[in-house]
């Protein structure tokens, strides 16, 4: 089985702190992974590294079978193969919902001439069909022509998810992808994101503060604390004790319900 992610002894540090400590992690293609842990545990840093925005300070990392090398320029195709759903959305406020979602197709145009045409807003029929599907799947069809700066926080988050789905990546990374959504919508959109793992053998790795959602929508739950992996096991085997240990020392309300506990 091919590996979407293979990390061995990976570490990363910022000027004033160690963010990741000797991470060993292997993720096969088409697997759904939930990163669970308190703020500052290293979840966002790990996702940024998998997105190639950060490079490991130590150890070896392979993303979609290609080594992650410090300061090496990432190719356009590599960028297109990894989709990222940002917690802060990263939308272009002056563009419409439709245009923001269509931006997910930029990396999929073939050849430099097509790339320049796409930058000028010219896409082919297949691109428009893919965008229409992403909008329908995320419940945004009726908002397609509304400017992004006229949306609520939850609507903006759905646009970010739709843009990623329109990109058709091999690896989807999501940093708290449903944090601004109500419980029902959060579950619906996590189901949509993770269903791509089954349908298209797309690997999905998302971070969460919610153990119940992490268990429900992943094949494996990885508990991170202080930049290290505390546990890595099937969601059905994560216990209330695991969650308590993971969030020990944090406010009681952080210890959310665990499915099956």
SELOGU-739939 format. One record per residue (C-alpha): residue number from 1; residue in three letters; x, y, z. Coordinates in pm, 1 decimal. Example, Ala and Ser with C-alpha at 12.3 -4.5 7.8 and 13.67 -1.06 7.14 Angstrom:
2
<rec><k>1</k><r>ALA</r><east>1230.0</east><north>-450.0</north><up>780.0</up></rec>
<rec><k>2</k><r>SER</r><east>1367.0</east><north>-106.0</north><up>714.0</up></rec>
This chain:
261
<rec><k>1</k><r>UNK</r><east>0.0</east><north>0.0</north><up>0.0</up></rec>
<rec><k>2</k><r>UNK</r><east>130.7</east><north>345.0</north><up>-92.4</up></rec>
<rec><k>3</k><r>UNK</r><east>191.4</east><north>602.9</north><up>176.5</up></rec>
<rec><k>4</k><r>UNK</r><east>50.4</east><north>952.8</north><up>155.7</up></rec>
<rec><k>5</k><r>UNK</r><east>261.6</east><north>1060.0</north><up>453.7</up></rec>
<rec><k>6</k><r>UNK</r><east>576.1</east><north>908.9</north><up>601.9</up></rec>
<rec><k>7</k><r>UNK</r><east>753.6</east><north>1092.8</north><up>883.9</up></rec>
<rec><k>8</k><r>UNK</r><east>1052.9</east><north>962.0</north><up>1075.9</up></rec>
<rec><k>9</k><r>UNK</r><east>1194.7</east><north>1148.4</north><up>1374.0</up></rec>
<rec><k>10</k><r>UNK</r><east>1054.6</east><north>1478.6</north><up>1246.0</up></rec>
<rec><k>11</k><r>UNK</r><east>1102.6</east><north>1782.5</north><up>1466.9</up></rec>
<rec><k>12</k><r>UNK</r><east>1038.8</east><north>2152.0</north><up>1427.7</up></rec>
<rec><k>13</k><r>UNK</r><east>1113.1</east><north>2453.3</north><up>1643.8</up></rec>
<rec><k>14</k><r>UNK</r><east>1036.7</east><north>2821.6</north><up>1638.8</up></rec>
<rec><k>15</k><r>UNK</r><east>1257.9</east><north>3087.7</north><up>1792.4</up></rec>
<rec><k>16</k><r>UNK</r><east>1114.1</east><north>3052.6</north><up>2141.4</up></rec>
<rec><k>17</k><r>UNK</r><east>971.9</east><north>2700.6</north><up>2154.2</up></rec>
<rec><k>18</k><r>UNK</r><east>983.6</east><north>2342.7</north><up>2027.2</up></rec>
<rec><k>19</k><r>UNK</r><east>671.2</east><north>2272.6</north><up>1822.0</up></rec>
<rec><k>20</k><r>UNK</r><east>722.3</east><north>1909.0</north><up>1716.4</up></rec>
<rec><k>21</k><r>UNK</r><east>930.5</east><north>1646.2</north><up>1895.5</up></rec>
<rec><k>22</k><r>UNK</r><east>1057.8</east><north>1342.8</north><up>1702.5</up></rec>
<rec><k>23</k><r>UNK</r><east>732.3</east><north>1261.2</north><up>1522.9</up></rec>
<rec><k>24</k><r>UNK</r><east>704.5</east><north>915.4</north><up>1366.0</up></rec>
<rec><k>25</k><r>UNK</r><east>392.8</east><north>886.7</north><up>1151.6</up></rec>
<rec><k>26</k><r>UNK</r><east>287.5</east><north>678.2</north><up>852.6</up></rec>
<rec><k>27</k><r>UNK</r><east>-44.8</east><north>733.1</north><up>676.5</up></rec>
<rec><k>28</k><r>UNK</r><east>-160.6</east><north>515.0</north><up>388.6</up></rec>
<rec><k>29</k><r>UNK</r><east>-351.2</east><north>650.6</north><up>91.2</up></rec>
<rec><k>30</k><r>UNK</r><east>-722.9</east><north>688.8</north><up>145.4</up></rec>
<rec><k>31</k><r>UNK</r><east>-704.3</east><north>691.3</north><up>525.3</up></rec>
<rec><k>32</k><r>UNK</r><east>-883.4</east><north>947.0</north><up>744.1</up></rec>
<rec><k>33</k><r>UNK</r><east>-678.1</east><north>1085.2</north><up>1033.9</up></rec>
<rec><k>34</k><r>UNK</r><east>-795.1</east><north>1314.0</north><up>1315.0</up></rec>
<rec><k>35</k><r>UNK</r><east>-539.2</east><north>1515.4</north><up>1511.3</up></rec>
<rec><k>36</k><r>UNK</r><east>-672.7</east><north>1572.8</north><up>1860.9</up></rec>
<rec><k>37</k><r>UNK</r><east>-519.1</east><north>1789.2</north><up>2130.5</up></rec>
<rec><k>38</k><r>UNK</r><east>-524.2</east><north>2117.5</north><up>2320.2</up></rec>
<rec><k>39</k><r>UNK</r><east>-414.5</east><north>2451.0</north><up>2177.5</up></rec>
<rec><k>40</k><r>UNK</r><east>-37.4</east><north>2462.0</north><up>2137.1</up></rec>
<rec><k>41</k><r>UNK</r><east>-8.8</east><north>2084.4</north><up>2103.9</up></rec>
<rec><k>42</k><r>UNK</r><east>150.3</east><north>2106.9</north><up>1757.9</up></rec>
<rec><k>43</k><r>UNK</r><east>-150.5</east><north>2022.3</north><up>1539.7</up></rec>
<rec><k>44</k><r>UNK</r><east>-132.1</east><north>2333.8</north><up>1320.5</up></rec>
<rec><k>45</k><r>UNK</r><east>246.7</east><north>2306.8</north><up>1291.8</up></rec>
<rec><k>46</k><r>UNK</r><east>222.1</east><north>1946.4</north><up>1177.6</up></rec>
<rec><k>47</k><r>UNK</r><east>-40.8</east><north>2035.6</north><up>917.1</up></rec>
<rec><k>48</k><r>UNK</r><east>170.0</east><north>2327.9</north><up>788.6</up></rec>
<rec><k>49</k><r>UNK</r><east>466.0</east><north>2092.9</north><up>752.7</up></rec>
<rec><k>50</k><r>UNK</r><east>256.4</east><north>1840.9</north><up>557.3</up></rec>
<rec><k>51</k><r>UNK</r><east>145.6</east><north>2132.6</north><up>337.8</up></rec>
<rec><k>52</k><r>UNK</r><east>513.8</east><north>2210.0</north><up>270.6</up></rec>
<rec><k>53</k><r>UNK</r><east>484.9</east><north>2559.6</north><up>418.1</up></rec>
<rec><k>54</k><r>UNK</r><east>729.7</east><north>2450.8</north><up>687.1</up></rec>
<rec><k>55</k><r>UNK</r><east>1032.1</east><north>2223.7</north><up>662.2</up></rec>
<rec><k>56</k><r>UNK</r><east>1147.6</east><north>1980.3</north><up>932.2</up></rec>
<rec><k>57</k><r>UNK</r><east>1442.2</east><north>2090.7</north><up>1142.2</up></rec>
<rec><k>58</k><r>UNK</r><east>1526.4</east><north>1726.5</north><up>1200.5</up></rec>
<rec><k>59</k><r>UNK</r><east>1425.6</east><north>1383.0</north><up>1069.9</up></rec>
<rec><k>60</k><r>UNK</r><east>1288.9</east><north>1280.8</north><up>731.2</up></rec>
<rec><k>61</k><r>UNK</r><east>952.8</east><north>1355.1</north><up>574.6</up></rec>
<rec><k>62</k><r>UNK</r><east>787.0</east><north>1221.2</north><up>259.8</up></rec>
<rec><k>63</k><r>UNK</r><east>461.5</east><north>1368.6</north><up>131.9</up></rec>
<rec><k>64</k><r>UNK</r><east>288.7</east><north>1174.6</north><up>-146.6</up></rec>
<rec><k>65</k><r>UNK</r><east>611.3</east><north>978.4</north><up>-195.7</up></rec>
<rec><k>66</k><r>UNK</r><east>823.3</east><north>1290.6</north><up>-244.1</up></rec>
<rec><k>67</k><r>UNK</r><east>1082.2</east><north>1405.2</north><up>12.1</up></rec>
<rec><k>68</k><r>UNK</r><east>1025.8</east><north>1730.2</north><up>196.1</up></rec>
<rec><k>69</k><r>UNK</r><east>1354.0</east><north>1915.3</north><up>162.3</up></rec>
<rec><k>70</k><r>UNK</r><east>1429.5</east><north>2242.8</north><up>338.9</up></rec>
<rec><k>71</k><r>UNK</r><east>1417.3</east><north>2548.6</north><up>109.0</up></rec>
<rec><k>72</k><r>UNK</r><east>1338.4</east><north>2335.3</north><up>-197.2</up></rec>
<rec><k>73</k><r>UNK</r><east>1085.5</east><north>2498.6</north><up>-429.4</up></rec>
<rec><k>74</k><r>UNK</r><east>755.9</east><north>2312.4</north><up>-448.1</up></rec>
<rec><k>75</k><r>UNK</r><east>627.4</east><north>2234.3</north><up>-797.4</up></rec>
<rec><k>76</k><r>UNK</r><east>288.7</east><north>2348.8</north><up>-920.6</up></rec>
<rec><k>77</k><r>UNK</r><east>163.9</east><north>1990.0</north><up>-946.1</up></rec>
<rec><k>78</k><r>UNK</r><east>273.4</east><north>1916.9</north><up>-588.4</up></rec>
<rec><k>79</k><r>UNK</r><east>79.6</east><north>2221.1</north><up>-469.9</up></rec>
<rec><k>80</k><r>UNK</r><east>-229.1</east><north>2103.0</north><up>-658.2</up></rec>
<rec><k>81</k><r>UNK</r><east>-210.4</east><north>1755.5</north><up>-504.5</up></rec>
<rec><k>82</k><r>UNK</r><east>-234.2</east><north>1890.1</north><up>-149.3</up></rec>
<rec><k>83</k><r>UNK</r><east>-544.6</east><north>2085.9</north><up>-52.0</up></rec>
<rec><k>84</k><r>UNK</r><east>-554.6</east><north>2290.5</north><up>267.7</up></rec>
<rec><k>85</k><r>UNK</r><east>-862.4</east><north>2417.5</north><up>450.5</up></rec>
<rec><k>86</k><r>UNK</r><east>-744.7</east><north>2709.1</north><up>662.1</up></rec>
<rec><k>87</k><r>UNK</r><east>-896.2</east><north>2789.4</north><up>999.3</up></rec>
<rec><k>88</k><r>UNK</r><east>-897.1</east><north>3159.4</north><up>903.1</up></rec>
<rec><k>89</k><r>UNK</r><east>-1048.5</east><north>3076.3</north><up>558.0</up></rec>
<rec><k>90</k><r>UNK</r><east>-794.2</east><north>3266.5</north><up>337.4</up></rec>
<rec><k>91</k><r>UNK</r><east>-1062.1</east><north>3395.0</north><up>98.9</up></rec>
<rec><k>92</k><r>UNK</r><east>-1038.1</east><north>3684.9</north><up>-144.1</up></rec>
<rec><k>93</k><r>UNK</r><east>-1300.8</east><north>3919.0</north><up>-3.1</up></rec>
<rec><k>94</k><r>UNK</r><east>-1369.1</east><north>4117.1</north><up>-320.9</up></rec>
<rec><k>95</k><r>UNK</r><east>-1441.7</east><north>3805.4</north><up>-522.9</up></rec>
<rec><k>96</k><r>UNK</r><east>-1767.9</east><north>3616.6</north><up>-530.3</up></rec>
<rec><k>97</k><r>UNK</r><east>-1821.7</east><north>3279.1</north><up>-368.4</up></rec>
<rec><k>98</k><r>UNK</r><east>-1808.9</east><north>3121.8</north><up>-715.9</up></rec>
<rec><k>99</k><r>UNK</r><east>-1478.4</east><north>3290.7</north><up>-801.3</up></rec>
<rec><k>100</k><r>UNK</r><east>-1321.5</east><north>3190.6</north><up>-470.7</up></rec>
<rec><k>101</k><r>UNK</r><east>-1418.2</east><north>2828.8</north><up>-523.4</up></rec>
<rec><k>102</k><r>UNK</r><east>-1297.9</east><north>2841.0</north><up>-885.0</up></rec>
<rec><k>103</k><r>UNK</r><east>-955.3</east><north>2944.5</north><up>-752.8</up></rec>
<rec><k>104</k><r>UNK</r><east>-923.2</east><north>2585.5</north><up>-639.8</up></rec>
<rec><k>105</k><r>UNK</r><east>-895.5</east><north>2489.2</north><up>-1007.2</up></rec>
<rec><k>106</k><r>UNK</r><east>-595.0</east><north>2711.6</north><up>-1084.4</up></rec>
<rec><k>107</k><r>UNK</r><east>-340.6</east><north>2438.3</north><up>-1016.6</up></rec>
<rec><k>108</k><r>UNK</r><east>-527.3</east><north>2190.7</north><up>-1237.1</up></rec>
<rec><k>109</k><r>UNK</r><east>-494.4</east><north>2377.8</north><up>-1566.8</up></rec>
<rec><k>110</k><r>UNK</r><east>-259.8</east><north>2209.2</north><up>-1812.6</up></rec>
<rec><k>111</k><r>UNK</r><east>30.6</east><north>2392.9</north><up>-1965.5</up></rec>
<rec><k>112</k><r>UNK</r><east>145.9</east><north>2749.6</north><up>-1917.4</up></rec>
<rec><k>113</k><r>UNK</r><east>-92.6</east><north>2894.3</north><up>-2176.7</up></rec>
<rec><k>114</k><r>UNK</r><east>-388.7</east><north>2737.8</north><up>-2001.4</up></rec>
<rec><k>115</k><r>UNK</r><east>-253.7</east><north>2859.0</north><up>-1668.6</up></rec>
<rec><k>116</k><r>UNK</r><east>-243.7</east><north>3220.8</north><up>-1785.2</up></rec>
<rec><k>117</k><r>UNK</r><east>-592.2</east><north>3189.9</north><up>-1931.3</up></rec>
<rec><k>118</k><r>UNK</r><east>-720.8</east><north>3057.7</north><up>-1598.2</up></rec>
<rec><k>119</k><r>UNK</r><east>-562.5</east><north>3348.4</north><up>-1413.0</up></rec>
<rec><k>120</k><r>UNK</r><east>-763.8</east><north>3579.4</north><up>-1639.2</up></rec>
<rec><k>121</k><r>UNK</r><east>-1080.6</east><north>3396.6</north><up>-1539.2</up></rec>
<rec><k>122</k><r>UNK</r><east>-1119.2</east><north>3161.7</north><up>-1835.1</up></rec>
<rec><k>123</k><r>UNK</r><east>-1185.2</east><north>2800.1</north><up>-1740.5</up></rec>
<rec><k>124</k><r>UNK</r><east>-1327.0</east><north>2510.0</north><up>-1937.4</up></rec>
<rec><k>125</k><r>UNK</r><east>-1666.1</east><north>2342.4</north><up>-1897.8</up></rec>
<rec><k>126</k><r>UNK</r><east>-1527.6</east><north>2064.8</north><up>-1677.6</up></rec>
<rec><k>127</k><r>UNK</r><east>-1391.8</east><north>2320.5</north><up>-1431.1</up></rec>
<rec><k>128</k><r>UNK</r><east>-1734.1</east><north>2484.9</north><up>-1405.6</up></rec>
<rec><k>129</k><r>UNK</r><east>-1904.2</east><north>2147.8</north><up>-1348.8</up></rec>
<rec><k>130</k><r>UNK</r><east>-1661.2</east><north>2061.6</north><up>-1069.3</up></rec>
<rec><k>131</k><r>UNK</r><east>-1715.8</east><north>2399.9</north><up>-902.3</up></rec>
<rec><k>132</k><r>UNK</r><east>-2094.1</east><north>2367.7</north><up>-930.4</up></rec>
<rec><k>133</k><r>UNK</r><east>-2076.1</east><north>2029.4</north><up>-760.4</up></rec>
<rec><k>134</k><r>UNK</r><east>-1858.0</east><north>2163.6</north><up>-478.7</up></rec>
<rec><k>135</k><r>UNK</r><east>-2101.1</east><north>2450.8</north><up>-421.7</up></rec>
<rec><k>136</k><r>UNK</r><east>-2398.9</east><north>2214.8</north><up>-415.4</up></rec>
<rec><k>137</k><r>UNK</r><east>-2226.4</east><north>1971.4</north><up>-179.6</up></rec>
<rec><k>138</k><r>UNK</r><east>-2149.2</east><north>2249.4</north><up>68.7</up></rec>
<rec><k>139</k><r>UNK</r><east>-2491.8</east><north>2415.1</north><up>43.7</up></rec>
<rec><k>140</k><r>UNK</r><east>-2360.2</east><north>2729.6</north><up>-124.4</up></rec>
<rec><k>141</k><r>UNK</r><east>-2532.8</east><north>2725.7</north><up>-463.7</up></rec>
<rec><k>142</k><r>UNK</r><east>-2772.3</east><north>3005.2</north><up>-367.3</up></rec>
<rec><k>143</k><r>UNK</r><east>-2478.3</east><north>3221.9</north><up>-254.3</up></rec>
<rec><k>144</k><r>UNK</r><east>-2261.1</east><north>3167.8</north><up>-561.1</up></rec>
<rec><k>145</k><r>UNK</r><east>-2266.9</east><north>3532.8</north><up>-672.0</up></rec>
<rec><k>146</k><r>UNK</r><east>-2239.2</east><north>3694.9</north><up>-330.0</up></rec>
<rec><k>147</k><r>UNK</r><east>-1909.4</east><north>3862.3</north><up>-238.4</up></rec>
<rec><k>148</k><r>UNK</r><east>-1702.7</east><north>3680.7</north><up>21.7</up></rec>
<rec><k>149</k><r>UNK</r><east>-1691.1</east><north>3985.0</north><up>250.3</up></rec>
<rec><k>150</k><r>UNK</r><east>-2072.4</east><north>3972.8</north><up>277.3</up></rec>
<rec><k>151</k><r>UNK</r><east>-2077.3</east><north>3623.7</north><up>429.9</up></rec>
<rec><k>152</k><r>UNK</r><east>-2106.9</east><north>3504.8</north><up>787.7</up></rec>
<rec><k>153</k><r>UNK</r><east>-1820.7</east><north>3315.7</north><up>950.3</up></rec>
<rec><k>154</k><r>UNK</r><east>-1989.5</east><north>2981.4</north><up>894.6</up></rec>
<rec><k>155</k><r>UNK</r><east>-2058.1</east><north>3060.2</north><up>529.4</up></rec>
<rec><k>156</k><r>UNK</r><east>-1696.0</east><north>3165.6</north><up>475.4</up></rec>
<rec><k>157</k><r>UNK</r><east>-1580.7</east><north>2838.6</north><up>624.5</up></rec>
<rec><k>158</k><r>UNK</r><east>-1801.3</east><north>2645.8</north><up>381.7</up></rec>
<rec><k>159</k><r>UNK</r><east>-1650.1</east><north>2841.9</north><up>90.7</up></rec>
<rec><k>160</k><r>UNK</r><east>-1302.1</east><north>2739.3</north><up>207.0</up></rec>
<rec><k>161</k><r>UNK</r><east>-1413.4</east><north>2376.0</north><up>216.7</up></rec>
<rec><k>162</k><r>UNK</r><east>-1576.6</east><north>2400.2</north><up>-128.4</up></rec>
<rec><k>163</k><r>UNK</r><east>-1259.0</east><north>2552.4</north><up>-276.3</up></rec>
<rec><k>164</k><r>UNK</r><east>-1054.3</east><north>2262.4</north><up>-144.9</up></rec>
<rec><k>165</k><r>UNK</r><east>-1298.6</east><north>2004.0</north><up>-280.6</up></rec>
<rec><k>166</k><r>UNK</r><east>-1295.1</east><north>2175.6</north><up>-621.7</up></rec>
<rec><k>167</k><r>UNK</r><east>-916.6</east><north>2140.6</north><up>-625.4</up></rec>
<rec><k>168</k><r>UNK</r><east>-951.7</east><north>1759.7</north><up>-627.5</up></rec>
<rec><k>169</k><r>UNK</r><east>-634.3</east><north>1701.6</north><up>-423.9</up></rec>
<rec><k>170</k><r>UNK</r><east>-481.4</east><north>1365.9</north><up>-333.9</up></rec>
<rec><k>171</k><r>UNK</r><east>-426.4</east><north>1481.8</north><up>23.1</up></rec>
<rec><k>172</k><r>UNK</r><east>-669.5</east><north>1706.4</north><up>213.5</up></rec>
<rec><k>173</k><r>UNK</r><east>-537.5</east><north>1887.4</north><up>520.7</up></rec>
<rec><k>174</k><r>UNK</r><east>-782.6</east><north>2077.3</north><up>739.5</up></rec>
<rec><k>175</k><r>UNK</r><east>-705.8</east><north>2296.9</north><up>1039.2</up></rec>
<rec><k>176</k><r>UNK</r><east>-1019.8</east><north>2300.1</north><up>1258.0</up></rec>
<rec><k>177</k><r>UNK</r><east>-1236.7</east><north>2288.7</north><up>943.5</up></rec>
<rec><k>178</k><r>UNK</r><east>-1573.6</east><north>2311.1</north><up>1122.0</up></rec>
<rec><k>179</k><r>UNK</r><east>-1494.0</east><north>2526.3</north><up>1425.5</up></rec>
<rec><k>180</k><r>UNK</r><east>-1740.4</east><north>2802.3</north><up>1325.6</up></rec>
<rec><k>181</k><r>UNK</r><east>-2029.7</east><north>2576.1</north><up>1234.8</up></rec>
<rec><k>182</k><r>UNK</r><east>-2327.1</east><north>2451.8</north><up>1434.6</up></rec>
<rec><k>183</k><r>UNK</r><east>-2310.2</east><north>2081.5</north><up>1538.7</up></rec>
<rec><k>184</k><r>UNK</r><east>-2538.6</east><north>1954.6</north><up>1263.4</up></rec>
<rec><k>185</k><r>UNK</r><east>-2362.4</east><north>2145.0</north><up>983.8</up></rec>
<rec><k>186</k><r>UNK</r><east>-2023.4</east><north>2050.1</north><up>1130.5</up></rec>
<rec><k>187</k><r>UNK</r><east>-2109.1</east><north>1681.3</north><up>1115.7</up></rec>
<rec><k>188</k><r>UNK</r><east>-2250.8</east><north>1711.8</north><up>762.7</up></rec>
<rec><k>189</k><r>UNK</r><east>-1940.4</east><north>1884.9</north><up>626.0</up></rec>
<rec><k>190</k><r>UNK</r><east>-1695.5</east><north>1654.3</north><up>802.0</up></rec>
<rec><k>191</k><r>UNK</r><east>-1888.1</east><north>1366.1</north><up>647.7</up></rec>
<rec><k>192</k><r>UNK</r><east>-1851.0</east><north>1532.0</north><up>306.6</up></rec>
<rec><k>193</k><r>UNK</r><east>-1478.5</east><north>1596.2</north><up>347.1</up></rec>
<rec><k>194</k><r>UNK</r><east>-1395.2</east><north>1250.9</north><up>478.4</up></rec>
<rec><k>195</k><r>UNK</r><east>-1617.6</east><north>1071.4</north><up>226.6</up></rec>
<rec><k>196</k><r>UNK</r><east>-1360.7</east><north>1167.5</north><up>-37.7</up></rec>
<rec><k>197</k><r>UNK</r><east>-1124.2</east><north>921.4</north><up>131.5</up></rec>
<rec><k>198</k><r>UNK</r><east>-1360.0</east><north>638.0</north><up>42.9</up></rec>
<rec><k>199</k><r>UNK</r><east>-1474.3</east><north>761.7</north><up>-297.5</up></rec>
<rec><k>200</k><r>UNK</r><east>-1146.5</east><north>880.1</north><up>-447.9</up></rec>
<rec><k>201</k><r>UNK</r><east>-877.9</east><north>727.1</north><up>-220.9</up></rec>
<rec><k>202</k><r>UNK</r><east>-804.4</east><north>1078.3</north><up>-102.8</up></rec>
<rec><k>203</k><r>UNK</r><east>-617.6</east><north>1096.5</north><up>226.8</up></rec>
<rec><k>204</k><r>UNK</r><east>-773.6</east><north>1330.3</north><up>483.3</up></rec>
<rec><k>205</k><r>UNK</r><east>-596.0</east><north>1468.4</north><up>790.6</up></rec>
<rec><k>206</k><r>UNK</r><east>-792.2</east><north>1715.7</north><up>1003.6</up></rec>
<rec><k>207</k><r>UNK</r><east>-736.2</east><north>1872.7</north><up>1343.3</up></rec>
<rec><k>208</k><r>UNK</r><east>-1006.2</east><north>1905.3</north><up>1604.9</up></rec>
<rec><k>209</k><r>UNK</r><east>-1078.1</east><north>1994.4</north><up>1966.0</up></rec>
<rec><k>210</k><r>UNK</r><east>-1388.2</east><north>1774.3</north><up>1962.7</up></rec>
<rec><k>211</k><r>UNK</r><east>-1321.4</east><north>1407.1</north><up>2051.5</up></rec>
<rec><k>212</k><r>UNK</r><east>-1667.9</east><north>1290.5</north><up>1945.7</up></rec>
<rec><k>213</k><r>UNK</r><east>-1627.0</east><north>1428.8</north><up>1590.5</up></rec>
<rec><k>214</k><r>UNK</r><east>-1266.2</east><north>1309.7</north><up>1573.0</up></rec>
<rec><k>215</k><r>UNK</r><east>-1374.2</east><north>954.3</north><up>1652.5</up></rec>
<rec><k>216</k><r>UNK</r><east>-1680.2</east><north>958.1</north><up>1430.1</up></rec>
<rec><k>217</k><r>UNK</r><east>-1510.8</east><north>1078.1</north><up>1112.2</up></rec>
<rec><k>218</k><r>UNK</r><east>-1166.6</east><north>919.5</north><up>1122.9</up></rec>
<rec><k>219</k><r>UNK</r><east>-1004.0</east><north>580.3</north><up>1089.1</up></rec>
<rec><k>220</k><r>UNK</r><east>-736.1</east><north>678.7</north><up>1338.5</up></rec>
<rec><k>221</k><r>UNK</r><east>-714.8</east><north>941.1</north><up>1611.0</up></rec>
<rec><k>222</k><r>UNK</r><east>-372.2</east><north>1082.1</north><up>1693.1</up></rec>
<rec><k>223</k><r>UNK</r><east>-345.9</east><north>1256.5</north><up>2028.7</up></rec>
<rec><k>224</k><r>UNK</r><east>-87.5</east><north>1536.4</north><up>2034.2</up></rec>
<rec><k>225</k><r>UNK</r><east>41.3</east><north>1718.6</north><up>2337.9</up></rec>
<rec><k>226</k><r>UNK</r><east>348.7</east><north>1940.6</north><up>2377.9</up></rec>
<rec><k>227</k><r>UNK</r><east>459.3</east><north>1858.2</north><up>2022.5</up></rec>
<rec><k>228</k><r>UNK</r><east>467.3</east><north>1481.7</north><up>2076.7</up></rec>
<rec><k>229</k><r>UNK</r><east>231.4</east><north>1195.2</north><up>1991.8</up></rec>
<rec><k>230</k><r>UNK</r><east>60.8</east><north>1076.7</north><up>2309.2</up></rec>
<rec><k>231</k><r>UNK</r><east>-143.6</east><north>805.1</north><up>2137.2</up></rec>
<rec><k>232</k><r>UNK</r><east>-226.9</east><north>680.0</north><up>1786.8</up></rec>
<rec><k>233</k><r>UNK</r><east>-511.9</east><north>431.4</north><up>1763.5</up></rec>
<rec><k>234</k><r>UNK</r><east>-847.0</east><north>358.6</north><up>1597.1</up></rec>
<rec><k>235</k><r>UNK</r><east>-1114.9</east><north>604.8</north><up>1700.8</up></rec>
<rec><k>236</k><r>UNK</r><east>-1328.8</east><north>328.5</north><up>1853.9</up></rec>
<rec><k>237</k><r>UNK</r><east>-1044.2</east><north>249.9</north><up>2094.8</up></rec>
<rec><k>238</k><r>UNK</r><east>-996.9</east><north>604.8</north><up>2226.2</up></rec>
<rec><k>239</k><r>UNK</r><east>-1120.9</east><north>616.9</north><up>2584.2</up></rec>
<rec><k>240</k><r>UNK</r><east>-1233.5</east><north>889.3</north><up>2822.5</up></rec>
<rec><k>241</k><r>UNK</r><east>-908.7</east><north>829.3</north><up>3011.1</up></rec>
<rec><k>242</k><r>UNK</r><east>-708.8</east><north>903.3</north><up>2692.7</up></rec>
<rec><k>243</k><r>UNK</r><east>-889.7</east><north>1232.4</north><up>2646.1</up></rec>
<rec><k>244</k><r>UNK</r><east>-850.7</east><north>1325.4</north><up>3011.1</up></rec>
<rec><k>245</k><r>UNK</r><east>-477.1</east><north>1261.1</north><up>2990.8</up></rec>
<rec><k>246</k><r>UNK</r><east>-453.3</east><north>1458.7</north><up>2667.6</up></rec>
<rec><k>247</k><r>UNK</r><east>-622.7</east><north>1764.8</north><up>2815.5</up></rec>
<rec><k>248</k><r>UNK</r><east>-494.1</east><north>1729.1</north><up>3172.1</up></rec>
<rec><k>249</k><r>UNK</r><east>-440.2</east><north>2069.9</north><up>3329.2</up></rec>
<rec><k>250</k><r>UNK</r><east>-682.9</east><north>2243.9</north><up>3095.4</up></rec>
<rec><k>251</k><r>UNK</r><east>-1030.9</east><north>2374.4</north><up>3183.8</up></rec>
<rec><k>252</k><r>UNK</r><east>-1284.3</east><north>2096.5</north><up>3255.6</up></rec>
<rec><k>253</k><r>UNK</r><east>-1510.3</east><north>2211.7</north><up>2970.5</up></rec>
<rec><k>254</k><r>UNK</r><east>-1231.6</east><north>2119.6</north><up>2725.4</up></rec>
<rec><k>255</k><r>UNK</r><east>-1278.2</east><north>1752.5</north><up>2812.7</up></rec>
<rec><k>256</k><r>UNK</r><east>-1561.0</east><north>1693.3</north><up>2569.8</up></rec>
<rec><k>257</k><r>UNK</r><east>-1767.0</east><north>1378.2</north><up>2542.9</up></rec>
<rec><k>258</k><r>UNK</r><east>-1604.7</east><north>1071.0</north><up>2392.4</up></rec>
<rec><k>259</k><r>UNK</r><east>-1818.3</east><north>848.0</north><up>2172.5</up></rec>
<rec><k>260</k><r>UNK</r><east>-1874.5</east><north>510.9</north><up>2333.8</up></rec>
<rec><k>261</k><r>UNK</r><east>-1712.7</east><north>610.5</north><up>2665.1</up></rec>
